[in-house]
Amino acid sequence: MVTALQDADDASSCAQGPVPLVDGESAAWGLSLVVHLIALAGLTAATLALPVNSGRIDLALAAAELVEAEALSQEFVSSDIAHEAIGAAAAGGLDGALASAAAFSQRSLVIPEADLLAEMAERPAVELVETEIAVGPEATAAINVQGAGAVGVTGTEGAIDRLTHEILASLEQRPTLVVWLFDQSGSLRAERANVVKRFRRIYEELGVIEAANNPAFRRHEDKPLLTAVVGFGAEPRMLTDKPTDSFEEIERAVTSIADDETGRENVFQAIAMSAEKFRGYGSAKNGRRRVMLIVFTDEAGDDAAAVDETVAVCRKLAMPVYVVGRPAPFGRQTAYVKWIDPDPKFDQRPQWVPVTLGPESAMPESLKLRFAERGDEEELLDSGFGPYGLTRLCYETGGLYFAVHPNRAVGRRVSGEETDNLSAHFSAFFDADAMRRYQPDYLPLADYARLVQSNAARRALVQAAEMTWLSQMENVRLRFPKRDEAELAQALSLAQRSAAILQPRIDLLCQTLLAGEAERDALREPRWQAGYDLAVGRALAVKARTDGYNIMLAQAKQGMPFKNEKNNTWVLRADEHFAASGLEKIAAKARTYLEGVVRDHPGTPWAMLAERELATPLGWRWDEDYTFIPPPAEPGEARPPEPPRPQPQGPPRRDPPPL
């Protein structure tokens, strides 16, 4: 029976099929492999589907549609070349046509004041000006900022070219009223005629600009530019009944100016009067016009004491003042204008007329000393700036002072012969870039006085300059002919007397200056440094020469034999020999100061004067020479009469008129 059951199981197994060859583990491994292969295939497919950066950039260029610009008017031509001359051959080249500032300021000193309304409930309307505000290190020339005050030019025409730009820049902001003030002195007659010719070009240029739809004119509905003309001498006088836009009326007003015979030029009174008269044009009722005051004059003004009041009025009313004037002489109040009689029937030799053109600073800041071996000649130098009062007025109101001189030439001496008629003679002019660091302190007089008192060196310089400003140092005698011992001794004693008068003044001058030496290093402004060092150097040099001169005369009085028996004259000549060791120390200190000025302030009037002082040695030596001495007359013998001097031949000579 057992055998039967076994046979039955075998038969059942055969019915179910063959036995499998792979076990359970192998099956699981194979399944995992298949799953991973499927996952890798899916990731590969996803990667291929992403965008691929091939590293190539294809640029497509398409021509842009350009808008053709309007053609410029033939009246205006631009160039990329920097020309040496601008306008009427402005001397400074590019500098002659651009304002300059000692330091950039984003804030203008010319602050327009809003017109306050009578009714407290209303507020003044704020007019939005469509203009960009200067930021960063650049400023547009159309914005009035506090500038260096003075710009050197060779002619009035060059100044007018710049004024045309200033007028247009003002029109870019607001409607403008230009008030032209003319000095009525006879010396300005020819200049007024030139201005009239230039006037027509100004208004023609502005008319062309207006016709070209310039935004400066398009922004305003009615008469963007008005003009008034004022003449002044002892008193100001209106030459136009009211501001006008008629060029013919403006031209008639300027050509009608008559010479003022009083000889006085009260320019500050005229400016203040004009500012007050036209102050209403800045109100909203009159279109909020900007008022510009432009002055033509050839002197510093006889009422310069009114500068503080005039500055206050113009600043309060936000009226910039521009002056076309003359350069101030360096460290001097008076310059000499060349005058040649306009009538050929009279003597045509030039005469030199003193006029007030300075000083360039509020108080004198340089000594008035003659140079050794120069006789009565005193060469005047250009200060690089205009008279203090007028230049300060321009500086504090945001205007410009144009220092006009037709013979401006930097780097060489200018002779009196080549100086133009009705121009002051300056023997030297200086580069504007070099002088920019030496700008005077344009402060109210009270503030200037406080500045001077704040430093012993400044105080000493101004005190010493005032001592020499009022009186000139006398020249000394250098030749001493000897007829006999008694006559020579008398001549030497008289010369010593002149030196004795001079010596105490020189000693006081040196003591005053050296009293500020302890605070010299505290000076930071180049102008005050140069001024103090030059003054000390020159004062010590004069002291060395004066003391040495006195000692040399005393030695000669003791008797000196001539080496050549034919000679009969003793001559003092400048030399590096010193009669005493103390003088040698004084001379060495003088040279130290003067050489420092030449080294630290090149290209300036201070350096030129220091070089001139150093050109003459500070000591003395005796030389001998021969002089013809007529024999003494015998007792009772009358001297033959001197031959009559020849009378000058030619046309008569007449005195110059008030200039």
C-alpha positions as CSV (number, residue, x, y, z in Angstrom):
1,M,0.0,0.0,0.0
2,V,3.0,2.2,0.7
3,T,4.3,1.6,-2.7
4,A,1.0,2.6,-4.2
5,L,1.0,6.0,-2.4
6,Q,4.6,6.8,-3.6
7,D,3.7,6.0,-7.1
8,A,0.8,8.3,-6.8
9,D,3.0,11.3,-5.6
10,D,5.4,10.8,-8.5
11,A,2.6,10.9,-10.9
12,S,1.4,14.1,-9.4
13,S,4.8,15.8,-9.6
14,C,5.2,14.9,-13.2
15,A,1.9,16.5,-13.9
16,Q,3.0,19.9,-12.4
17,G,6.1,20.4,-14.8
18,P,9.9,20.6,-14.5
19,V,11.7,21.9,-11.3
20,P,13.1,25.6,-11.7
21,L,17.0,26.1,-12.0
22,V,17.2,29.7,-10.2
23,D,16.7,30.2,-6.5
24,G,14.9,33.1,-4.7
25,E,18.0,35.4,-4.1
26,S,19.0,35.5,-7.7
27,A,15.6,36.5,-8.6
28,A,15.6,39.5,-6.2
29,W,19.0,40.7,-7.5
30,G,17.9,40.6,-11.0
31,L,14.8,42.6,-10.2
32,S,16.8,45.3,-8.5
33,L,19.1,45.6,-11.5
34,V,16.2,46.1,-13.9
35,V,14.8,48.9,-11.6
36,H,18.1,50.8,-11.5
37,L,18.5,50.5,-15.3
38,I,15.1,52.0,-15.8
39,A,15.9,54.9,-13.4
40,L,19.2,55.7,-15.2
41,A,17.4,55.7,-18.4
42,G,14.8,58.1,-17.1
43,L,17.6,60.5,-15.8
44,T,19.4,60.4,-19.1
45,A,16.2,61.2,-20.9
46,A,15.6,64.2,-18.6
47,T,19.2,65.5,-19.1
48,L,18.9,65.4,-22.8
49,A,15.6,67.3,-22.6
50,L,17.2,70.4,-20.8
51,P,18.6,73.4,-22.9
52,V,22.3,73.1,-23.5
53,N,24.7,76.3,-23.5
54,S,26.9,75.7,-26.5
55,G,29.2,78.7,-25.6
56,R,28.3,80.6,-28.7
57,I,26.5,84.0,-28.8
58,D,24.9,85.1,-31.9
59,L,24.5,88.9,-32.3
60,A,21.9,90.4,-34.6
61,L,22.5,94.0,-35.8
62,A,19.7,96.1,-37.1
63,A,20.1,99.6,-38.5
64,A,18.5,102.2,-36.1
65,E,16.3,104.9,-37.5
66,L,18.3,108.1,-37.1
67,V,16.6,111.5,-36.7
68,E,18.5,114.1,-38.7
69,A,19.5,117.1,-36.4
70,E,18.6,120.6,-37.4
71,A,21.4,122.5,-39.1
72,L,23.1,125.1,-36.9
73,S,22.8,128.7,-37.7
74,Q,25.6,130.1,-39.8
75,E,26.2,132.7,-37.1
76,F,27.8,130.0,-34.8
77,V,30.7,127.8,-35.5
78,S,32.2,125.3,-33.0
79,S,35.6,123.7,-33.1
80,D,37.4,121.0,-31.1
81,I,40.7,122.9,-31.3
82,A,41.7,125.0,-28.2
83,H,42.6,128.4,-29.6
84,E,45.1,130.6,-28.0
85,A,42.8,133.6,-28.1
86,I,39.1,134.0,-27.3
87,G,36.9,136.9,-28.1
88,A,39.0,140.0,-28.8
89,A,42.3,138.2,-28.2
90,A,41.7,137.6,-24.5
91,A,45.1,137.5,-23.0
92,G,44.6,134.5,-20.8
93,G,43.5,132.2,-23.6
94,L,40.9,129.8,-22.2
95,D,41.4,131.4,-18.8
96,G,40.5,134.7,-20.2
97,A,37.0,133.5,-21.0
98,L,36.2,131.3,-18.1
99,A,35.4,132.2,-14.5
100,S,37.5,130.5,-11.9
101,A,37.0,129.7,-8.2
102,A,39.5,129.1,-5.5
103,A,37.4,126.2,-4.3
104,F,34.2,124.5,-5.7
105,S,31.1,125.1,-3.8
106,Q,27.7,123.5,-4.5
107,R,26.0,126.4,-2.7
108,S,25.8,129.8,-4.3
109,L,26.2,133.0,-2.3
110,V,23.6,134.5,-4.6
111,I,20.4,133.4,-2.8
112,P,17.2,134.7,-4.4
113,E,14.7,135.8,-1.7
114,A,11.0,134.9,-2.1
115,D,8.6,137.8,-2.2
116,L,6.5,137.6,1.0
117,L,2.9,138.3,0.4
118,A,1.0,140.8,2.6
119,E,-1.7,138.3,3.5
120,M,-0.5,135.8,6.1
121,A,-3.0,133.1,4.9
122,E,-1.3,132.8,1.5
123,R,2.0,131.3,0.7
124,P,4.4,132.5,-2.0
125,A,4.2,130.4,-5.1
126,V,7.3,128.3,-5.8
127,E,8.3,128.4,-9.4
128,L,9.8,125.2,-10.7
129,V,12.8,125.8,-12.9
130,E,13.5,123.2,-15.5
131,T,17.2,122.9,-15.1
132,E,19.6,120.3,-13.8
133,I,21.3,120.9,-10.4
134,A,25.1,120.6,-10.4
135,V,26.3,117.7,-8.3
136,G,29.7,116.2,-7.6
137,P,32.9,117.7,-8.8
138,E,31.5,119.5,-11.8
139,A,29.5,122.7,-12.1
140,T,27.8,124.3,-15.1
141,A,29.0,127.7,-16.1
142,A,25.4,128.9,-16.0
143,I,25.2,128.8,-12.2
144,N,26.5,131.8,-10.3
145,V,29.0,130.6,-7.7
146,Q,31.5,132.6,-5.7
147,G,34.5,133.0,-8.1
148,A,38.0,134.3,-8.0
149,G,36.6,137.8,-8.7
150,A,39.0,138.9,-11.4
151,V,39.6,137.8,-15.0
152,G,42.4,139.3,-17.1
153,V,41.6,140.3,-20.7
154,T,43.3,142.4,-23.3
155,G,40.3,144.3,-24.5
156,T,36.8,145.4,-23.6
157,E,35.5,143.4,-26.6
158,G,36.7,140.1,-25.0
159,A,34.9,141.0,-21.7
160,I,31.7,141.8,-23.6
161,D,31.9,138.4,-25.3
162,R,31.9,136.8,-21.9
163,L,29.1,139.1,-20.7
164,T,27.0,137.9,-23.6
165,H,27.3,134.4,-22.3
166,E,26.4,135.5,-18.8
167,I,23.3,137.2,-20.1
168,L,22.2,134.1,-22.0
169,A,22.9,131.9,-18.9
170,S,20.7,134.2,-16.9
171,L,17.9,134.0,-19.5
172,E,18.1,130.2,-19.2
173,Q,16.8,130.6,-15.7
174,R,14.5,133.6,-15.6
175,P,13.6,136.8,-17.6
176,T,16.4,139.3,-17.1
177,L,16.9,143.0,-16.8
178,V,20.5,144.2,-17.7
179,V,21.5,147.6,-16.3
180,W,24.5,149.0,-18.0
181,L,26.4,151.7,-15.9
182,F,28.9,153.9,-17.7
183,D,31.7,156.0,-16.2
184,Q,31.3,159.4,-17.8
185,S,35.0,160.4,-17.5
186,G,36.8,161.6,-20.7
187,S,39.3,158.7,-20.5
188,L,36.5,156.3,-21.2
189,R,35.1,158.1,-24.3
190,A,36.8,155.8,-26.8
191,E,35.9,152.7,-24.9
192,R,32.2,153.8,-24.9
193,A,32.3,154.0,-28.7
194,N,33.7,150.5,-28.9
195,V,31.1,149.2,-26.5
196,V,28.3,150.7,-28.7
197,K,29.7,148.8,-31.7
198,R,29.8,145.6,-29.7
199,F,26.3,146.3,-28.3
200,R,24.8,145.7,-31.7
201,R,26.5,142.4,-32.0
202,I,25.3,141.3,-28.5
203,Y,21.7,142.0,-29.3
204,E,22.0,140.6,-32.8
205,E,23.4,137.4,-31.4
206,L,20.7,137.2,-28.8
207,G,18.1,137.9,-31.6
208,V,19.6,135.0,-33.7
209,I,19.4,132.7,-30.6
210,E,15.8,133.8,-30.0
211,A,14.9,133.2,-33.6
212,A,16.4,129.7,-33.3
213,N,13.7,128.8,-30.7
214,N,16.3,128.6,-27.9
215,P,14.6,127.4,-24.7
216,A,15.9,130.4,-22.9
217,F,13.6,132.6,-24.9
218,R,10.8,130.2,-25.6
219,R,10.1,129.7,-21.9
220,H,9.0,133.3,-21.4
221,E,5.9,134.8,-23.0
222,D,6.8,138.5,-23.1
223,K,10.1,140.4,-23.5
224,P,12.6,138.0,-21.8
225,L,15.4,140.6,-22.0
226,L,15.0,144.3,-20.9
227,T,17.8,146.9,-20.8
228,A,18.5,150.1,-18.9
229,V,21.4,152.5,-19.2
230,V,22.9,154.7,-16.4
231,G,25.7,157.2,-16.6
232,F,27.7,158.3,-13.5
233,G,30.3,160.8,-12.5
234,A,29.9,162.8,-9.4
235,E,26.2,161.8,-9.5
236,P,24.4,158.9,-11.3
237,R,22.0,159.8,-14.1
238,M,19.3,157.7,-15.8
239,L,19.9,157.6,-19.6
240,T,16.8,155.5,-20.4
241,D,13.4,156.6,-19.1
242,K,12.6,153.0,-18.3
243,P,13.9,149.5,-19.2
244,T,13.4,148.8,-22.9
245,D,13.9,146.0,-25.4
246,S,14.5,148.5,-28.3
247,F,18.1,148.4,-29.4
248,E,17.8,151.8,-31.1
249,E,16.8,153.4,-27.8
250,I,19.7,151.6,-26.0
251,E,22.2,152.8,-28.7
252,R,20.9,156.4,-28.4
253,A,21.3,156.4,-24.7
254,V,24.9,155.2,-24.8
255,T,26.0,157.5,-27.6
256,S,24.5,160.5,-25.8
257,I,26.8,160.2,-22.8
258,A,28.7,163.4,-22.2
259,D,32.0,163.8,-20.4
260,D,31.7,164.6,-16.7
261,E,34.1,167.5,-15.9
262,T,34.0,167.1,-12.1
263,G,36.8,164.5,-12.2
264,R,34.9,162.4,-9.6
265,E,33.7,158.9,-10.1
266,N,31.2,157.8,-7.4
267,V,30.7,154.3,-8.8
268,F,29.4,152.7,-5.6
269,Q,26.8,155.4,-5.2
270,A,25.6,154.7,-8.8
271,I,25.5,150.9,-8.2
272,A,23.5,151.2,-5.0
273,M,21.1,153.7,-6.6
274,S,20.5,151.3,-9.6
275,A,20.0,148.3,-7.3
276,E,17.4,150.2,-5.3
277,K,15.7,151.6,-8.3
278,F,15.2,148.3,-10.1
279,R,14.6,146.1,-7.0
280,G,10.9,145.8,-7.9
281,Y,11.7,143.9,-11.1
282,G,12.5,140.8,-9.1
283,S,9.0,140.6,-7.7
284,A,6.3,138.2,-9.1
285,K,4.3,141.2,-10.4
286,N,7.2,142.0,-12.8
287,G,7.9,138.4,-13.9
288,R,10.5,137.7,-11.2
289,R,13.2,139.1,-13.4
290,R,16.9,138.6,-12.5
291,V,18.6,142.0,-12.5
292,M,22.3,142.1,-13.6
293,L,24.4,145.2,-13.1
294,I,27.3,145.7,-15.6
295,V,29.7,148.6,-14.9
296,F,32.3,150.2,-17.2
297,T,34.9,152.2,-15.4
298,D,38.7,152.9,-15.5
299,E,39.3,153.8,-11.8
300,A,38.8,152.3,-8.3
301,G,36.1,154.9,-7.5
302,D,36.2,158.0,-5.3
303,D,33.6,156.6,-2.8
304,A,35.3,153.2,-2.1
305,A,34.4,153.7,1.6
306,A,30.8,152.8,0.7
307,V,31.8,149.3,-0.4
308,D,30.3,147.5,2.6
309,E,26.9,149.2,2.2
310,T,26.8,148.6,-1.6
311,V,27.7,144.9,-1.1
312,A,24.9,144.5,1.5
313,V,22.3,146.0,-0.9
314,C,23.3,144.0,-3.9
315,R,23.5,140.7,-1.9
316,K,20.1,141.4,-0.3
317,L,18.5,141.9,-3.6
318,A,20.4,139.0,-5.2
319,M,21.8,141.2,-8.0
320,P,25.2,140.1,-9.4
321,V,27.6,142.9,-10.3
322,Y,30.0,142.7,-13.3
323,V,32.7,145.3,-13.7
324,V,34.8,145.9,-16.8
325,G,37.6,147.9,-15.3
326,R,41.4,148.1,-15.0
327,P,43.9,146.0,-13.1
328,A,45.2,147.4,-9.8
329,P,48.9,148.0,-9.4
330,F,50.6,145.6,-7.0
331,G,50.7,147.1,-3.5
332,R,50.0,150.7,-4.7
333,Q,47.1,153.0,-4.7
334,T,48.1,155.2,-7.7
335,A,49.0,154.2,-11.2
336,Y,50.1,156.5,-14.1
337,V,48.0,156.6,-17.3
338,K,49.6,157.6,-20.6
339,W,47.9,160.6,-22.2
340,I,48.7,161.9,-25.7
341,D,47.0,165.1,-26.7
342,P,44.3,164.1,-29.3
343,D,44.8,167.4,-31.1
344,P,47.8,167.2,-33.4
345,K,48.3,171.0,-33.1
346,F,49.6,170.4,-29.6
347,D,52.7,168.6,-28.3
348,Q,52.3,164.9,-29.0
349,R,54.8,163.7,-26.4
350,P,53.1,161.4,-23.8
351,Q,52.3,162.7,-20.3
352,W,51.7,160.4,-17.4
353,V,48.6,161.2,-15.3
354,P,48.2,159.8,-11.8
355,V,44.9,157.9,-11.3
356,T,43.5,155.8,-8.4
357,L,43.5,152.2,-9.4
358,G,44.4,150.4,-6.2
359,P,45.2,148.9,-3.9
360,E,44.1,145.3,-4.6
361,S,43.8,144.6,-0.9
362,A,41.7,146.2,1.9
363,M,44.9,147.6,3.5
364,P,48.4,147.9,2.1
365,E,50.2,144.6,2.4
366,S,53.6,145.4,0.8
367,L,56.3,147.9,1.6
368,K,56.8,151.0,-0.5
369,L,60.6,151.1,-0.8
370,R,62.8,152.3,-3.6
371,F,65.3,149.9,-5.0
372,A,69.0,150.6,-4.8
373,E,70.6,152.4,-7.8
374,R,67.2,153.0,-9.4
375,G,66.9,156.8,-9.0
376,D,63.4,158.2,-9.0
377,E,62.1,155.4,-11.2
378,E,59.4,153.1,-9.6
379,E,58.2,150.4,-11.9
380,L,54.6,149.3,-11.2
381,L,53.6,145.6,-11.5
382,D,50.2,144.2,-12.3
383,S,48.7,142.8,-9.1
384,G,46.7,140.1,-10.9
385,F,43.4,141.5,-9.5
386,G,41.2,144.6,-9.7
387,P,40.8,147.3,-7.1
388,Y,39.7,145.9,-3.7
389,G,36.3,147.5,-3.5
390,L,35.0,146.8,-7.0
391,T,36.5,143.3,-7.1
392,R,35.1,142.4,-3.7
393,L,31.6,143.7,-4.9
394,C,31.8,141.3,-7.8
395,Y,33.1,138.5,-5.7
396,E,30.5,138.6,-3.1
397,T,27.5,139.0,-5.5
398,G,28.5,136.2,-7.8
399,G,29.7,138.4,-10.6
400,L,33.1,139.0,-12.2
401,Y,35.7,141.7,-12.4
402,F,37.3,142.0,-15.9
403,A,40.8,143.5,-15.5
404,V,41.2,145.0,-19.0
405,H,44.7,146.0,-20.3
406,P,45.6,146.1,-24.0
407,N,49.3,145.5,-23.3
408,R,48.9,142.4,-21.1
409,A,51.8,140.2,-21.9
410,V,53.1,137.5,-19.5
411,G,56.7,136.5,-19.4
412,R,58.4,139.8,-20.6
413,R,58.7,143.4,-19.7
414,V,56.4,146.0,-21.1
415,S,57.9,149.4,-21.8
416,G,56.3,152.8,-21.5
417,E,56.7,153.3,-25.3
418,E,54.5,150.3,-26.2
419,T,51.9,151.2,-23.6
420,D,48.7,152.2,-25.3
421,N,47.3,155.7,-25.0
422,L,44.9,156.1,-22.0
423,S,46.3,153.0,-20.4
424,A,48.3,152.6,-17.2
425,H,51.9,151.4,-17.5
426,F,52.7,148.1,-15.9
427,S,56.1,146.7,-16.5
428,A,55.1,143.1,-15.9
429,F,52.0,140.9,-15.9
430,F,51.6,137.5,-14.3
431,D,50.0,134.2,-15.3
432,A,46.4,133.8,-14.0
433,D,47.0,130.2,-12.8
434,A,50.0,131.3,-10.7
435,M,48.1,134.2,-9.2
436,R,44.9,132.3,-8.3
437,R,46.4,131.0,-5.0
438,Y,47.2,134.6,-4.0
439,Q,43.7,136.1,-4.0
440,P,43.2,138.9,-1.5
441,D,40.9,138.5,1.4
442,Y,37.6,139.9,0.1
443,L,36.0,140.5,3.5
444,P,34.1,143.3,5.1
445,L,36.5,145.9,6.5
446,A,35.7,144.9,10.1
447,D,36.3,141.2,9.4
448,Y,39.5,142.0,7.6
449,A,40.7,144.0,10.6
450,R,40.0,141.1,12.9
451,L,41.8,138.8,10.5
452,V,44.9,141.0,10.7
453,Q,44.8,141.3,14.5
454,S,44.5,137.5,14.8
455,N,48.2,136.9,13.9
456,A,51.3,138.8,14.9
457,A,52.9,138.4,11.5
458,R,49.9,139.7,9.6
459,R,49.6,142.6,12.1
460,A,53.3,143.4,11.7
461,L,53.1,143.4,7.9
462,V,50.2,145.8,7.7
463,Q,51.7,148.1,10.2
464,A,55.0,148.2,8.4
465,A,53.3,148.7,5.0
466,E,51.4,151.7,6.4
467,M,54.6,153.2,7.7
468,T,56.1,153.2,4.2
469,W,52.8,153.9,2.4
470,L,52.6,157.4,3.6
471,S,56.2,158.6,2.9
472,Q,58.8,157.5,0.4
473,M,62.4,156.5,1.3
474,E,64.9,159.0,0.0
475,N,67.7,158.1,-2.4
476,V,71.3,158.4,-1.3
477,R,74.3,160.2,-2.8
478,L,77.0,157.9,-4.3
479,R,79.6,160.2,-6.0
480,F,81.9,162.5,-4.0
481,P,84.2,164.7,-6.1
482,K,87.2,166.0,-4.2
483,R,88.4,169.6,-4.8
484,D,90.1,169.6,-1.5
485,E,89.8,167.8,1.9
486,A,87.5,170.4,3.5
487,E,85.0,170.3,0.6
488,L,85.0,166.5,0.5
489,A,84.5,166.3,4.3
490,Q,81.5,168.6,4.0
491,A,79.9,166.5,1.2
492,L,80.4,163.4,3.2
493,S,78.9,165.0,6.3
494,L,75.8,166.1,4.3
495,A,75.4,162.5,3.0
496,Q,75.7,161.1,6.5
497,R,73.0,163.5,7.6
498,S,70.6,162.1,5.0
499,A,71.5,158.5,6.1
500,A,71.0,159.6,9.8
501,I,67.5,160.7,9.0
502,L,66.8,157.5,7.1
503,Q,68.4,155.1,9.6
504,P,65.9,155.4,12.5
505,R,62.9,154.8,10.2
506,I,64.6,151.7,8.8
507,D,65.3,150.5,12.3
508,L,61.7,151.0,13.4
509,L,60.5,149.2,10.2
510,C,62.7,146.2,10.9
511,Q,61.7,146.1,14.6
512,T,58.0,146.2,13.6
513,L,58.3,143.3,11.2
514,L,60.5,141.1,13.4
515,A,58.0,141.5,16.2
516,G,55.7,139.1,14.2
517,E,58.4,136.6,13.3
518,A,57.3,134.2,16.1
519,E,53.9,133.6,14.5
520,R,55.2,133.5,10.9
521,D,54.9,129.7,10.7
522,A,51.2,130.0,11.7
523,L,50.4,131.7,8.4
524,R,48.8,129.2,6.0
525,E,47.7,131.5,3.1
526,P,50.4,131.8,0.4
527,R,49.6,135.6,0.0
528,W,50.4,136.4,3.6
529,Q,53.4,134.1,3.6
530,A,54.9,135.8,0.5
531,G,54.0,139.3,1.7
532,Y,55.6,138.9,5.2
533,D,58.8,137.1,3.9
534,L,59.3,139.7,1.2
535,A,58.8,142.6,3.6
536,V,61.3,141.2,6.2
537,G,63.8,140.4,3.5
538,R,63.6,143.9,1.9
539,A,63.6,145.7,5.2
540,L,66.7,143.9,6.4
541,A,68.4,144.4,3.0
542,V,67.8,148.2,3.3
543,K,69.1,148.2,6.8
544,A,72.3,146.4,5.8
545,R,72.8,148.9,3.0
546,T,71.9,152.0,5.1
547,D,74.1,151.1,8.1
548,G,76.9,150.1,5.8
549,Y,76.6,153.3,3.8
550,N,77.0,155.3,7.0
551,I,80.1,153.4,8.1
552,M,81.7,153.8,4.7
553,L,81.2,157.5,4.8
554,A,82.7,157.7,8.3
555,Q,85.8,155.8,7.0
556,A,86.1,158.2,4.0
557,K,86.1,161.2,6.3
558,Q,89.2,159.9,8.0
559,G,91.1,160.3,4.7
560,M,91.7,157.9,1.8
561,P,94.5,158.4,-0.9
562,F,93.7,157.8,-4.6
563,K,95.7,155.0,-6.1
564,N,95.7,156.8,-9.4
565,E,96.8,160.4,-9.0
566,K,94.7,161.5,-12.0
567,N,91.5,160.6,-10.2
568,N,89.6,163.0,-7.9
569,T,86.3,161.4,-7.1
570,W,85.2,158.7,-4.7
571,V,82.3,156.5,-5.8
572,L,80.3,154.1,-3.6
573,R,79.4,150.9,-5.4
574,A,77.3,147.9,-4.2
575,D,79.5,145.0,-3.3
576,E,79.5,141.9,-1.1
577,H,82.0,143.5,1.3
578,F,80.7,144.5,4.7
579,A,82.3,147.1,6.9
580,A,81.2,145.2,10.1
581,S,80.5,141.6,11.1
582,G,77.0,142.6,12.4
583,L,76.0,143.8,9.0
584,E,77.1,140.6,7.4
585,K,74.6,138.7,9.7
586,I,71.8,141.1,8.9
587,A,72.5,140.6,5.2
588,A,72.6,136.8,5.5
589,K,69.2,136.8,7.1
590,A,67.8,139.2,4.5
591,R,69.1,136.8,1.7
592,T,67.5,133.8,3.5
593,Y,64.1,135.5,3.4
594,L,64.4,136.8,-0.1
595,E,65.6,133.5,-1.6
596,G,62.7,131.7,0.2
597,V,60.3,134.0,-1.6
598,V,61.9,133.3,-5.0
599,R,61.8,129.5,-4.3
600,D,58.3,129.2,-2.8
601,H,56.4,131.7,-4.9
602,P,57.6,131.6,-8.5
603,G,55.9,133.5,-11.2
604,T,54.4,136.1,-8.8
605,P,55.1,139.8,-8.1
606,W,56.6,138.8,-4.7
607,A,59.2,136.6,-6.4
608,M,60.0,139.3,-9.0
609,L,60.6,141.9,-6.4
610,A,62.7,139.5,-4.3
611,E,64.8,138.7,-7.4
612,R,65.3,142.4,-8.1
613,E,66.4,143.0,-4.5
614,L,68.9,140.2,-4.6
615,A,70.3,141.5,-7.9
616,T,72.1,144.3,-6.0
617,P,74.7,143.3,-3.4
618,L,74.0,144.4,0.2
619,G,77.5,145.7,1.0
620,W,79.6,148.6,-0.3
621,R,83.1,149.3,-1.6
622,W,84.9,152.5,-2.6
623,D,86.0,153.0,-6.2
624,E,87.8,156.0,-7.6
625,D,87.0,158.0,-10.7
626,Y,87.6,161.3,-12.4
627,T,85.2,164.2,-12.6
628,F,85.9,167.5,-14.3
629,I,85.8,170.3,-11.6
630,P,86.0,173.9,-12.9
631,P,88.8,175.8,-11.2
632,P,87.7,178.2,-8.4
633,A,87.2,181.8,-9.4
634,E,89.9,184.3,-8.5
635,P,89.0,186.9,-5.8
636,G,87.0,189.7,-7.5
637,E,86.6,187.7,-10.7
638,A,83.1,187.2,-11.9
639,R,82.1,183.8,-13.2
640,P,81.1,183.8,-16.9
641,P,77.4,183.6,-17.2
642,E,76.0,180.2,-18.1
643,P,74.7,179.9,-21.7
644,P,70.9,180.2,-21.9
645,R,69.2,176.9,-22.1
646,P,67.6,176.1,-25.4
647,Q,63.9,176.6,-25.5
648,P,61.9,173.7,-26.6
649,Q,60.8,174.0,-30.2
650,G,57.6,172.6,-31.6
651,P,53.9,172.9,-30.9
652,P,52.7,174.1,-27.5
653,R,52.0,171.7,-24.7
654,R,48.8,171.7,-22.7
655,D,47.8,169.9,-19.5
656,P,45.7,166.7,-19.6
657,P,41.9,167.0,-18.8
658,P,40.5,165.1,-15.8
659,L,40.8,161.4,-16.5
